[in-house]
Amino acid sequence: MAHAGGVTRAGEPVLITTAPPSPAQERDARERRYLIMMGIRLVCFVLAIVLFSLGVPFWLVGFAVAGSLILPWVAVVAANAGPTRVPGGAPSLYEARKAAELESGSAADRDS
C-alpha cells in the first residue's frame, strides 16, 4: 500500500477525535448559520420600517437599513465558506501501549 502525505498505513490507526466533521454536518452548520443571519436581516428590515414610521432620526433608521442590505452578502459568504483547516495537517496517530508480559518462573514457584 502506498503511503501518500496524510494517508496512514494499515498499521497506523488515526484517532477519531481528530477526524473532521462529515460533509453532511458541515452543510447543516452552514445552513444553520445562513438561516440565523437571514433571520437577523429580517428583524433589521422590520425594525427599519417600524423606526421610520415612528419618526425616529434617520441615522438610526439607516443602521437598520444597512443591516438589512449588508447581511445577505455576509450570510452567503459565510454559508459558502469551506471547512476550517487545522494547521499541521498530519493525522494524530494512536500509539498502542506495550503489551504486558508474564514473568518467567518455574512450575514450583507457581504451585506454592
N, C-alpha and C positions, 0 to 999 in steps of 0.2 A: 504494500500500500504506500503510495507517495505521501510525503509529508510537505504540505504547502502552507506557508505562512501561519495563519491562525487555525489550521486544521490540526487536530490531535491524532496521534497514532492510536491503534486499538488498545494498547496497554495504558493509556493516559486518559482517564475519565475526567470530564470537565464538571466542575461544581455547578449544580443547577441554580444556586443563588447568584451566580454571575451571568446567567443567561439573560438576554434581553427579552422584553415583553413580546408576546406574539403579535403578528400583524393585525389580528382582529382586536386585540387590546389597545394597540396604538391607534387604530382607526376610531375605536369607541372613545378614547380620550380626546382625540382631535375633534370629533363630532360634539362631544360634551362642551369643550372649550368654545367652539364656534357658536353653539346654541346659547351659552351663557352670555357671550359678548353681544349676540344679536338681541337677546332679552334686555340687556343694558341699553342697547341702541334704541329699542322700542320705548323704554322708560324715558330716555333723553328726548325722544321725539314728542311723546305725550306731554312731558314736562315743559318743553318749549312752547307748545300750543297753549297749555294752561297758564304759564307765566306771561305769555303775550296777551292773552285775553284778560288777565288781571291787571295789566298795565305796569308790570314790573319793568325796571330800567332795561334798556336794550342790551347793555353789555352782559347782563345776567342771562337774558334770553339767548344771547349769542353763544354763551358757553354750552347751553343745552343743544342748540342747533349744531355747533361744531362737533359735539359728541355724537350726534345722530348722523353727521356726514362723514366723520373720520373712522368711527368704529367698524363699519362694514369692511373697509380696506384692511384694518388691523385684524379683524376676525378671519378674513380669507388668508392673509399671510400666515397667521398663527395656525390655521387649520391645515395649510399646505406644508407646514414645516415638517421635515422628516424627523426620524428618531434622533435623539441626542446621542452622540458618540462618546464612549468612555475613553479617556486618554490611556494610552498604553496599548490597547488592542489585543494584548496577549491573554489567552484564556487562563483562568485560575485553575490549576491542576490539583487534584486530590492526591495527597501524599499518604499512602497507606502506612499504618503502624507495622513495625516489625512483628511477625508472628511470634507468639510466646512459645518457648521450647520447654520441654520437660527435662528435668535434671536427670543425669545418668546416675544409676545406683545399682547395687546388686539386689538380687531377689531376697536375700536375708535381711537387708535393711528395710525392705517394704513390708515384710511379714511381722516385724516387731512393733 
